[in-house]
Amino acid sequence: MTPRKTTDAPKDGDFASSLEQQPEAAPPAATPERDPPGEEAQPREQTLQDVLADGEEPTEDFLEKFRALQEAPELSDEEMERQALEAGGDDGDPRTPE
């Protein structure tokens, strides 16, 4: 295999000055998200990521669901296995359960 020659490579590995000389690309135009006509925007469900990592104040709905999960009985190993085998996973293939 012969090495490819390129004329675009910066001389002596000077990538910084090569990037500075290139014209800047315009950022993509922002398109506002719009709801389909006749539909009102539905508030999205707050996640654990929102509360813990992003520092959002937990909503009453979030706290209610969190408490319900904390108070729910633990699943047996057999039930967890059954649910895993029934779930097809991201690819939907039951032969490769999650």
Secondary structure as UniProt FT lines:
FT   HELIX           11..13
FT   HELIX           15..21
FT   TURN            37..38
FT   HELIX           48..52
FT   HELIX           60..71
FT   HELIX           77..86
FT   TURN            89..92
FT   TURN            94..95
//
